[in-house]
């Protein structure tokens, strides 16, 4: 029996059609677990660096406001949790200007921060430095912040226990 071209095509289509179904539920489960893992593990490095810093104590009662944070640990200099330079590089520079820190501060200054009233705030930075860092490094960080046009420089401290 000779088949017509249309019948041959129908037979080939029926032969090549497989009954394989793809189970999307398992695939969605895998992606959900992957997204949960990625979201839960993003802040681990920032927390471990911040816990390694021992802040000096103060009796100041004024609460800090939210601003750009420069963290100076025993080994690294970070801007909002992002490493910009090492302490060895900063101490080895000629003069008081830390070029990578200035570049990052200028990049952050380019982003406008709007206050509650909708007007731009002045450039403010908080230096969160370990109490064991040398003053010369702290002076370099302050000088660099001033050169990057940050007019308001604050220091992060821990609250001292009040008098009983």
C-alpha positions as CSV (number, residue, x, y, z in Angstrom):
1,X,0.0,0.0,0.0
2,X,1.4,3.3,-1.1
3,X,0.9,6.4,1.2
4,X,0.2,9.8,-0.1
5,X,2.6,12.6,0.9
6,X,0.0,14.0,3.4
7,X,-0.3,10.5,5.0
8,X,3.5,10.2,5.2
9,X,3.8,13.5,6.9
10,X,1.0,12.6,9.4
11,X,2.7,9.2,10.1
12,X,6.1,10.9,10.6
13,X,4.6,13.5,12.9
14,X,2.9,10.8,15.0
15,X,6.1,8.8,15.2
16,X,8.3,11.8,16.3
17,X,5.8,13.1,18.8
18,X,6.8,12.0,22.3
19,X,4.7,11.8,25.3
20,X,7.3,13.5,27.5
21,X,5.9,16.2,29.8
22,X,8.1,18.6,31.7
23,X,7.3,19.0,35.4
24,X,7.6,22.7,36.2
25,X,6.9,22.3,39.9
26,X,10.3,20.8,40.7
27,X,12.0,23.5,38.6
28,X,10.1,26.3,40.5
29,X,11.1,24.7,43.8
30,X,14.7,24.7,42.8
31,X,14.6,28.4,41.8
32,X,12.8,29.3,45.0
33,X,15.5,27.7,47.1
34,X,18.2,29.3,45.1
35,X,16.7,32.8,45.4
36,X,16.2,32.3,49.2
37,X,19.8,31.2,49.6
38,X,21.1,34.2,47.6
39,X,19.0,36.7,49.5
40,X,19.9,35.3,52.9
41,X,23.7,35.2,52.3
42,X,24.2,38.7,50.9
43,X,25.0,40.6,54.1
44,X,27.4,38.2,55.8
45,X,30.6,40.0,54.9
46,X,29.3,43.4,56.0
47,X,28.2,42.1,59.4
48,X,31.4,40.3,60.1
49,X,33.4,43.5,59.2
50,X,31.3,45.7,61.4
51,X,31.5,43.4,64.3
52,X,35.3,43.4,64.2
53,X,35.3,47.2,64.9
54,X,35.4,48.4,68.5
55,X,34.0,51.9,68.6
56,X,35.1,54.4,71.1
57,X,32.6,55.3,73.9
58,X,30.8,58.6,74.3
59,X,28.3,60.2,76.6
60,X,26.6,62.2,73.8
61,X,22.8,61.9,73.9
62,X,22.1,63.1,70.3
63,X,21.1,60.2,68.0
64,X,22.8,60.0,64.6
65,X,20.9,60.5,61.4
66,X,21.2,58.4,58.3
67,X,24.1,59.3,56.1
68,X,27.1,57.9,54.1
69,X,29.3,55.7,56.4
70,X,33.0,55.3,56.0
71,X,34.2,52.3,58.0
72,X,37.9,52.1,59.0
73,X,38.9,48.7,60.4
74,X,42.4,47.5,61.3
75,X,42.9,46.3,57.8
76,X,40.4,47.9,55.4
77,X,38.6,51.2,54.5
78,X,35.0,50.7,53.4
79,X,32.4,53.1,52.1
80,X,28.9,51.8,52.9
81,X,30.2,48.3,53.2
82,X,32.2,48.3,50.0
83,X,36.0,48.0,50.2
84,X,37.8,50.9,48.6
85,X,41.3,50.7,50.1
86,X,43.5,48.9,52.6
87,X,45.0,50.6,55.6
88,X,48.5,49.7,54.4
89,X,47.8,51.5,51.1
90,X,46.3,54.5,52.9
91,X,49.3,54.8,55.3
92,X,51.8,54.4,52.4
93,X,50.4,57.3,50.4
94,X,52.3,60.6,50.1
95,X,50.4,63.4,51.8
96,X,47.0,63.1,53.4
97,X,44.8,62.4,50.4
98,X,43.6,58.8,49.9
99,X,42.8,58.7,46.1
100,X,40.5,55.6,46.0
101,X,38.5,56.9,49.0
102,X,38.1,60.3,47.4
103,X,36.9,58.7,44.1
104,X,34.3,56.6,45.9
105,X,33.1,59.6,48.0
106,X,32.7,61.7,44.9
107,X,30.8,58.9,43.2
108,X,28.5,58.7,46.2
109,X,28.1,62.5,46.3
110,X,26.8,62.3,42.7
111,X,23.8,60.5,44.0
112,X,21.4,63.1,45.5
113,X,19.8,62.2,48.8
114,X,16.3,63.8,49.3
115,X,15.1,64.6,52.7
116,X,11.6,64.5,54.1
117,X,10.8,68.0,52.6
118,X,12.0,66.9,49.2
119,X,15.1,69.1,49.1
120,X,18.6,67.9,48.8
121,X,20.7,67.6,52.0
122,X,24.2,68.8,52.5
123,X,26.9,66.2,52.1
124,X,27.4,64.4,55.4
125,X,29.6,61.5,56.2
126,X,30.0,59.3,59.4
127,X,33.4,57.8,60.1
128,X,33.1,54.6,61.9
129,X,36.7,53.9,63.0
130,X,38.1,51.3,65.3
131,X,39.3,52.9,68.5
132,X,42.8,51.4,68.0
133,X,43.5,53.0,64.6
134,X,46.3,55.6,64.6
135,X,45.3,59.3,64.5
136,X,47.3,59.8,61.3
137,X,45.0,57.4,59.5
138,X,41.9,59.1,60.9
139,X,43.4,62.5,59.8
140,X,43.9,61.2,56.3
141,X,40.3,59.9,56.1
142,X,38.9,63.3,57.4
143,X,41.2,65.2,54.9
144,X,40.0,63.1,52.0
145,X,36.3,63.6,53.0
146,X,36.9,67.3,53.1
147,X,38.6,67.3,49.7
148,X,35.5,65.4,48.3
149,X,33.3,68.3,49.5
150,X,31.8,66.6,52.5
151,X,31.1,69.5,54.9
152,X,29.6,67.6,57.8
153,X,31.8,64.9,59.3
154,X,30.6,62.8,62.3
155,X,32.1,60.0,64.3
156,X,30.3,56.8,65.3
157,X,30.7,55.9,68.9
158,X,29.0,53.6,71.4
159,X,26.9,55.0,74.2
160,X,28.6,54.9,77.6
161,X,26.5,53.8,80.5
162,X,25.1,56.8,82.3
163,X,25.8,57.7,85.9
164,X,23.8,55.7,88.4
